[in-house]
């Protein structure tokens, strides 16, 4: 398989995993009610937190195992099939037995533990490819954005059929992911250095990895915020149905997907500093703007702005991880990045949900957007000291 074909196949895997995940977001309050939650805000918050807490705990394990064996594909296939089973159990068991919501959250943890393996290692396999880190991470970014862009409106329509329909479709998608991943050729480095504690060792040997990890944390924090607080904000303040909420979320995800690849290529040419620092500052301001919008139309325009700016910074941030990581530590480095990002998503759910519950929706938007701007400002000295490596834009084969 050529590098270009492998890039397309791996991007398709990432796309399907994210599509399955985001199908649940537009009507998350409807879903948790059907699953037995007592309150929509708290139930939605803990349902999302269970998955992303699991992402944090298990991303490193998948990365270490992959680097230790020098293989990626078998772990992606296993994670995809196990995730499919998890989604199917979440959809089916509550309909045939009186399952406590705490048990539902336990199933959600197991489903997340499996799903993060398929996602994280697919991105890692893209890192293994030649042809330019910005190009490869742009492919990952457009797959992520495309999956989320399509997942929001499709998920909203599926909720119109049944609150369990998104779960069943997610299960089928992960079966397809497993079958597709089995056809991709492994290109993992031959040297096997993965082991327990490898993430800590990688950070100690290359502390600069913490810079893109910090941005990954706060960027995913905003994603977690929109998945919970943004969804409930649009549903409650503007009175939108799950279907219309999905369309509004897609106004962010569609431009986020469309511009990922060209902005990733751009970062190969101009470097990572401007897209990451300037993009993050503007991104935080745009998030606050969405919370200020008095009408659905203006909120939608704000979501488009957030999507375009997010597409500028996201592939550059992921490419920076690849620039800094040693070839035989890419799996661990990306696992660390994804673990920190998942922790950020978890923080976005918990912090956003808590602030919205205690102080209102605008305070939550201001808090999350302000954190994005603050991280960009604090990171300026680190970028000055970083001394980024030369851009890798080797020709494809």
C-alpha positions as CSV (number, residue, x, y, z in Angstrom):
1,X,0.0,0.0,0.0
2,X,1.4,3.4,-1.0
3,X,1.8,6.2,1.6
4,X,-1.1,8.1,0.0
5,X,-3.4,5.1,0.1
6,X,-2.4,4.4,3.7
7,X,-3.1,8.0,4.7
8,X,-6.5,7.8,3.1
9,X,-7.3,4.5,4.8
10,X,-6.1,5.6,8.2
11,X,-8.0,8.9,7.9
12,X,-11.1,6.9,7.2
13,X,-10.6,4.9,10.4
14,X,-10.2,8.1,12.4
15,X,-13.3,9.5,10.7
16,X,-15.5,6.5,11.5
17,X,-14.4,6.4,15.2
18,X,-15.2,10.1,15.7
19,X,-18.4,9.8,13.7
20,X,-19.6,7.1,16.1
21,X,-18.6,9.1,19.1
22,X,-20.3,12.4,18.1
23,X,-23.6,10.8,17.0
24,X,-24.5,10.8,20.7
25,X,-24.0,14.5,21.4
26,X,-26.9,16.4,19.9
27,X,-29.5,14.7,22.1
28,X,-27.3,13.6,25.0
29,X,-30.0,14.8,27.5
30,X,-32.6,12.6,25.8
31,X,-30.2,9.6,25.9
32,X,-29.3,9.8,29.5
33,X,-32.9,10.1,30.5
34,X,-33.7,6.9,28.5
35,X,-30.7,5.2,30.2
36,X,-32.1,6.0,33.7
37,X,-30.5,9.3,34.8
38,X,-32.4,11.4,37.3
39,X,-31.3,14.8,35.9
40,X,-30.3,15.8,32.4
41,X,-27.3,18.1,33.3
42,X,-25.7,15.8,35.9
43,X,-26.5,12.7,34.0
44,X,-25.1,14.1,30.7
45,X,-22.0,15.3,32.5
46,X,-21.2,12.0,34.1
47,X,-22.1,10.0,31.0
48,X,-19.5,12.0,28.9
49,X,-17.0,12.1,31.8
50,X,-17.1,8.3,32.1
51,X,-15.9,7.8,28.6
52,X,-13.2,10.5,28.6
53,X,-12.0,9.5,32.0
54,X,-11.5,6.1,30.5
55,X,-9.6,7.7,27.6
56,X,-7.2,9.3,30.0
57,X,-6.5,6.0,31.8
58,X,-6.1,3.8,28.8
59,X,-4.6,5.9,26.1
60,X,-1.1,5.3,27.5
61,X,-1.6,1.6,27.9
62,X,-2.5,1.2,24.2
63,X,0.5,3.3,23.1
64,X,2.9,1.5,25.3
65,X,1.7,-1.9,24.1
66,X,1.9,-0.8,20.5
67,X,5.4,0.5,20.8
68,X,6.5,-2.6,22.8
69,X,5.4,-5.0,20.1
70,X,6.2,-2.8,17.1
71,X,2.6,-3.3,15.9
72,X,-0.4,-1.0,15.5
73,X,-3.0,-2.8,13.4
74,X,-3.9,-5.7,15.7
75,X,-4.5,-3.3,18.6
76,X,-6.7,-1.0,16.4
77,X,-8.8,-3.9,15.3
78,X,-9.2,-5.2,18.9
79,X,-10.1,-1.8,20.2
80,X,-12.7,-1.2,17.4
81,X,-14.4,-4.6,17.8
82,X,-14.5,-4.2,21.6
83,X,-15.8,-0.7,21.3
84,X,-18.6,-2.0,19.0
85,X,-19.6,-4.5,21.7
86,X,-19.6,-1.7,24.3
87,X,-21.9,0.5,22.2
88,X,-24.2,-2.4,21.5
89,X,-24.5,-3.3,25.2
90,X,-25.3,0.3,26.1
91,X,-28.1,0.3,23.5
92,X,-29.5,-3.1,24.2
93,X,-29.2,-3.9,27.9
94,X,-31.3,-1.0,29.3
95,X,-34.1,-2.1,27.0
96,X,-34.3,-5.7,28.3
97,X,-33.3,-5.2,32.0
98,X,-33.7,-2.6,34.7
99,X,-30.0,-1.4,34.6
100,X,-29.0,1.2,37.3
101,X,-27.5,4.3,35.8
102,X,-24.3,3.5,37.7
103,X,-24.0,0.3,35.8
104,X,-24.6,2.2,32.6
105,X,-21.6,4.4,33.5
106,X,-19.5,1.3,34.1
107,X,-20.3,0.1,30.6
108,X,-19.5,3.5,29.3
109,X,-16.0,3.3,30.9
110,X,-15.3,-0.1,29.2
111,X,-16.5,1.2,25.9
112,X,-14.3,4.2,26.2
113,X,-11.3,2.1,27.1
114,X,-11.6,0.1,23.9
115,X,-12.5,3.1,21.6
116,X,-9.4,5.1,22.6
117,X,-7.2,2.3,21.3
118,X,-8.7,2.5,17.8
119,X,-8.5,6.3,17.7
120,X,-5.1,7.0,19.3
121,X,-3.2,4.3,17.4
122,X,-4.8,5.2,14.1
123,X,-3.5,8.7,14.6
124,X,-0.1,7.2,15.6
125,X,0.0,5.2,12.3
126,X,-0.5,8.5,10.5
127,X,2.5,9.8,12.4
128,X,4.5,6.9,11.2
129,X,4.0,7.9,7.5
130,X,6.4,10.0,5.5
131,X,5.3,12.9,3.4
132,X,5.3,15.8,5.9
133,X,4.0,15.8,9.5
134,X,1.7,18.8,8.8
135,X,0.2,16.9,5.8
136,X,-0.3,13.7,7.8
137,X,-1.7,15.5,10.8
138,X,-3.9,17.6,8.5
139,X,-5.3,14.3,7.2
140,X,-6.0,13.2,10.8
141,X,-7.6,16.6,11.5
142,X,-9.9,16.6,8.5
143,X,-11.0,13.1,9.5
144,X,-11.7,14.2,13.0
145,X,-13.5,17.3,11.8
146,X,-15.4,15.4,9.1
147,X,-16.5,12.7,11.6
148,X,-17.7,15.3,14.1
149,X,-19.2,17.5,11.4
150,X,-21.3,14.6,10.0
151,X,-21.9,13.1,13.4
152,X,-23.7,16.1,14.8
153,X,-26.5,16.5,12.2
154,X,-26.8,12.7,11.6
155,X,-27.0,12.0,15.3
156,X,-29.6,14.7,15.7
157,X,-31.8,13.0,13.1
158,X,-31.2,9.5,14.6
159,X,-32.5,10.9,17.9
160,X,-35.8,11.7,16.1
161,X,-36.1,7.9,15.5
162,X,-35.1,6.7,19.0
163,X,-32.8,7.7,21.8
164,X,-31.0,4.4,21.3
165,X,-30.5,4.7,17.5
166,X,-27.2,6.6,17.7
167,X,-25.8,3.8,19.9
168,X,-26.7,1.1,17.5
169,X,-25.3,3.0,14.5
170,X,-22.1,3.7,16.5
171,X,-21.7,0.0,17.1
172,X,-22.0,-0.8,13.4
173,X,-19.5,1.9,12.5
174,X,-16.8,0.4,14.8
175,X,-17.3,-3.0,13.2
176,X,-16.6,-1.3,9.9
177,X,-13.5,0.4,11.5
178,X,-12.1,-2.9,12.6
179,X,-12.5,-4.5,9.1
180,X,-10.9,-1.5,7.4
181,X,-8.0,-1.2,9.8
182,X,-7.1,-4.9,9.2
183,X,-6.2,-4.0,5.6
184,X,-3.6,-1.3,6.5
185,X,0.2,-2.2,6.5
186,X,2.0,-1.6,9.7
187,X,4.8,1.0,9.5
188,X,5.7,1.2,13.2
189,X,9.5,1.7,13.9
190,X,11.4,-1.6,14.4
191,X,13.0,-0.7,17.7
192,X,10.7,-1.7,20.6
193,X,11.0,0.6,23.6
194,X,7.5,0.7,24.9
195,X,7.0,-0.3,28.6
196,X,5.2,0.8,31.7
197,X,6.2,4.4,32.6
198,X,7.2,5.1,29.0
199,X,5.1,8.2,28.9
200,X,6.8,9.7,31.9
201,X,10.2,8.8,30.5
202,X,9.3,10.3,27.1
203,X,8.3,13.6,28.8
204,X,11.5,13.6,30.9
205,X,13.7,13.0,27.8
206,X,11.7,15.5,25.7
207,X,10.1,18.1,28.0
208,X,9.2,20.3,25.1
209,X,6.4,17.7,24.4
210,X,4.5,19.5,27.3
211,X,4.0,22.6,25.1
212,X,1.7,21.0,22.5
213,X,0.2,18.9,25.3
214,X,-0.9,22.1,27.1
215,X,-2.6,23.3,24.0
216,X,-4.1,19.9,23.4
217,X,-5.5,20.0,26.9
218,X,-7.2,23.4,26.6
219,X,-8.4,22.8,23.0
220,X,-10.1,19.6,23.9
221,X,-11.5,21.3,27.0
222,X,-13.5,23.6,24.7
223,X,-14.6,20.5,22.8
224,X,-15.9,18.9,26.0
225,X,-17.5,22.1,26.9
226,X,-19.5,22.3,23.6
227,X,-20.4,18.6,23.8
228,X,-22.2,19.2,27.1
229,X,-22.8,22.8,27.9
230,X,-23.0,24.0,24.3
231,X,-25.5,21.4,23.5
232,X,-27.7,22.1,26.5
233,X,-27.3,25.8,25.9
234,X,-28.7,25.6,22.4
235,X,-31.4,23.2,23.5
236,X,-32.6,25.3,26.5
237,X,-31.9,28.9,25.6
238,X,-32.9,28.8,22.0
239,X,-35.4,25.9,22.4
240,X,-33.9,23.7,19.6
241,X,-34.7,20.1,19.0
242,X,-31.9,17.5,18.8
243,X,-32.1,17.6,15.0
244,X,-31.6,21.4,14.9
245,X,-29.0,21.3,17.6
246,X,-27.0,18.9,15.5
247,X,-27.2,21.2,12.6
248,X,-26.0,24.1,14.7
249,X,-23.0,22.1,16.0
250,X,-22.2,21.2,12.4
251,X,-21.7,24.9,11.7
252,X,-18.5,24.5,13.8
253,X,-17.5,21.0,12.7
254,X,-17.9,21.5,8.9
255,X,-15.4,24.3,8.5
256,X,-13.2,22.7,11.1
257,X,-13.1,19.6,8.8
258,X,-12.8,21.5,5.5
259,X,-9.8,23.6,6.4
260,X,-7.8,21.1,8.5
261,X,-5.8,19.6,5.6
262,X,-4.8,22.9,3.8
263,X,-4.0,24.5,7.2
264,X,-1.9,21.5,8.1
265,X,0.1,21.9,4.8
266,X,0.4,25.6,5.6
267,X,2.0,24.8,8.9
268,X,4.6,22.7,7.1
269,X,5.6,25.9,5.2
270,X,5.3,28.6,7.8
271,X,6.0,26.6,11.0
272,X,3.8,25.8,14.0
273,X,4.2,29.0,16.1
274,X,1.8,31.4,14.3
275,X,-1.0,28.8,13.8
276,X,-0.8,27.6,17.4
277,X,-0.4,30.9,19.3
278,X,-2.4,33.3,17.1
279,X,-5.0,30.6,16.4
280,X,-5.6,29.8,20.1
281,X,-6.0,33.4,21.1
282,X,-8.6,34.1,18.4
283,X,-10.2,30.7,19.1
284,X,-10.8,31.7,22.8
285,X,-12.3,35.1,21.8
286,X,-14.6,33.4,19.3
287,X,-15.8,30.9,22.0
288,X,-16.8,33.8,24.2
289,X,-18.5,35.4,21.3
290,X,-20.8,32.4,20.9
291,X,-21.9,32.8,24.5
292,X,-22.7,36.5,23.8
293,X,-24.8,35.9,20.7
294,X,-28.4,36.9,21.3
295,X,-29.9,35.0,18.4
296,X,-29.6,31.6,16.8
297,X,-28.2,33.2,13.6
298,X,-25.5,35.0,15.4
299,X,-24.6,32.0,17.4
300,X,-24.4,30.0,14.2
301,X,-22.0,32.6,12.7
302,X,-19.9,32.4,15.9
303,X,-19.7,28.6,15.5
304,X,-18.5,29.0,12.0
305,X,-15.7,31.3,13.2
306,X,-14.8,28.9,15.9
307,X,-14.5,26.1,13.4
308,X,-12.3,28.0,10.9
309,X,-9.9,29.1,13.7
310,X,-9.9,25.7,15.2
311,X,-8.9,24.2,11.9
312,X,-5.9,26.6,11.8
313,X,-4.4,25.5,15.1
314,X,-5.4,21.8,15.5
315,X,-3.2,20.1,12.8
316,X,-0.2,22.4,13.7
317,X,-0.5,21.4,17.3
318,X,-0.6,17.6,16.5
319,X,2.3,18.1,14.0
320,X,4.3,19.7,16.7
321,X,4.1,16.5,18.7
322,X,5.5,14.6,15.8
323,X,8.2,17.2,15.2
324,X,9.4,16.8,18.8
325,X,9.0,13.0,19.4
326,X,11.7,10.5,18.5
327,X,10.7,8.0,15.8
328,X,10.5,5.1,18.2
329,X,8.5,7.1,20.7
330,X,5.7,8.3,18.5
331,X,3.1,5.9,19.9
332,X,3.9,7.0,23.5
333,X,4.1,10.7,22.5
334,X,0.7,10.6,20.8
335,X,-0.7,8.6,23.6
336,X,0.5,11.3,26.0
337,X,-1.0,14.0,23.8
338,X,-4.3,12.1,23.5
339,X,-4.4,11.3,27.2
340,X,-3.9,15.0,28.1
341,X,-6.4,16.0,25.5
342,X,-9.0,13.5,26.9
343,X,-8.3,14.9,30.3
344,X,-9.0,18.3,28.8
345,X,-12.3,17.1,27.4
346,X,-13.2,15.7,30.8
347,X,-12.3,19.0,32.4
348,X,-14.5,20.8,29.8
349,X,-17.4,18.6,30.7
350,X,-16.9,18.9,34.5
351,X,-15.8,22.5,34.7
352,X,-18.2,23.7,32.1
353,X,-21.1,21.8,33.6
354,X,-20.3,23.0,37.1
355,X,-19.9,26.7,36.2
356,X,-23.0,26.6,34.1
357,X,-25.0,25.1,36.9
358,X,-23.7,27.5,39.6
359,X,-23.3,30.8,37.7
360,X,-25.1,30.4,34.3
361,X,-24.2,29.7,30.7
362,X,-22.4,32.9,29.9
363,X,-20.0,32.5,32.8
364,X,-19.2,29.1,31.5
365,X,-18.4,30.4,28.0
366,X,-16.3,33.2,29.5
367,X,-14.4,30.7,31.7
368,X,-13.6,28.3,28.9
369,X,-12.7,30.9,26.3
370,X,-10.6,32.8,28.8
371,X,-8.6,29.7,29.6
372,X,-7.8,29.3,25.9
373,X,-6.5,32.9,25.6
374,X,-4.5,32.6,28.9
375,X,-2.7,29.4,27.8
376,X,-1.7,31.1,24.5
377,X,-0.3,34.1,26.4
378,X,1.6,32.0,28.9
379,X,3.1,29.8,26.2
380,X,4.8,32.6,24.3
381,X,8.1,32.4,26.3
382,X,8.1,28.6,25.9
383,X,7.8,28.9,22.1
384,X,10.6,31.4,22.1
385,X,12.9,29.0,24.0
386,X,11.7,25.9,22.1
387,X,13.9,25.9,19.1
388,X,11.6,23.9,16.8
389,X,13.2,21.3,14.5
390,X,13.3,21.7,10.8
391,X,10.0,21.0,9.1
392,X,9.7,17.5,7.7
393,X,8.3,17.6,4.2
394,X,9.9,14.7,2.6
395,X,8.5,13.6,-0.8
396,X,5.8,10.9,-0.8
397,X,6.5,7.4,-2.1
